[in-house]
């Protein structure tokens, strides 16, 4: 089995992303794009990496740079 393969999903639904951002900001934190680190770029999606139980917030420009196949949830 190849350990380099992981399950990855992109949450791009505007209402879900807004709820995630609101939850993070309610704790006093700022959700910043993990790709470009631009603190002013609005978060457009969350990339979930199941194997590592990790998630990355991404702005629209960084999402457009990803080469994705399939449906964005």
N, C-alpha and C positions, 0 to 999 in steps of 0.2 A: 504494500500500500504506500502511495506517495504522500508524505507528510506536508508537501507544499500545497495540496489542494484543500481549500476551505469553502464553506458555504457563505456566500455574501448576498445581502439583499439591500436594496435602496428604497428607503421610505421617502416618497416624493409627494404624497398627498398633502396639500397646503394646510388643511385643518389639523392633521396629525403633527406636521412639522411645527405649526404655530403652538400647539399644545405642549410639545416637547420644549420649545423655547421658553414658553411661559413658566413651565415647571422649573426649569433651570434658573430663570431670572428671579422666581419667587424665593429662591434660597440665597439670593444676593450675588449669584455668579453671572458671568457674561458668557454666552455661547459664541465662540469664535471659530471661524472656518479652520479645520485641521489641515487643509491644503495650502492656502496662501497666507493664513494668519492675519488677514485684513479684518481689523476689528469693526470696520464700518460696513462690510459686505453683509447683506441679509442672508441668513441661512435658508437654503432652498431644499435641502434634503439631508437625510441621515443615513450613512452607509453602515450597515450592521454586519459585523464579522462574527459569525456564530462560533467558530472553532475557538477563538480567543475570548469570547464573550466581551467584545469590544465594540464601540460605535464611534464613528467619526462624523462630525457635523461638517457640511460642505456648502459653500456658496454656489450660485448658479454657474459662474465661470468655471469653477473646479469640477462641477458635475459634467459640464459640456466637454471637458478634457478627458473624461473617462470613456473607455471603449466598452460599452455595455451591450449585451444581447438580451433579448427577452423584454418582459413587461416591468415597468417601474410601478411599484405599489404605492 
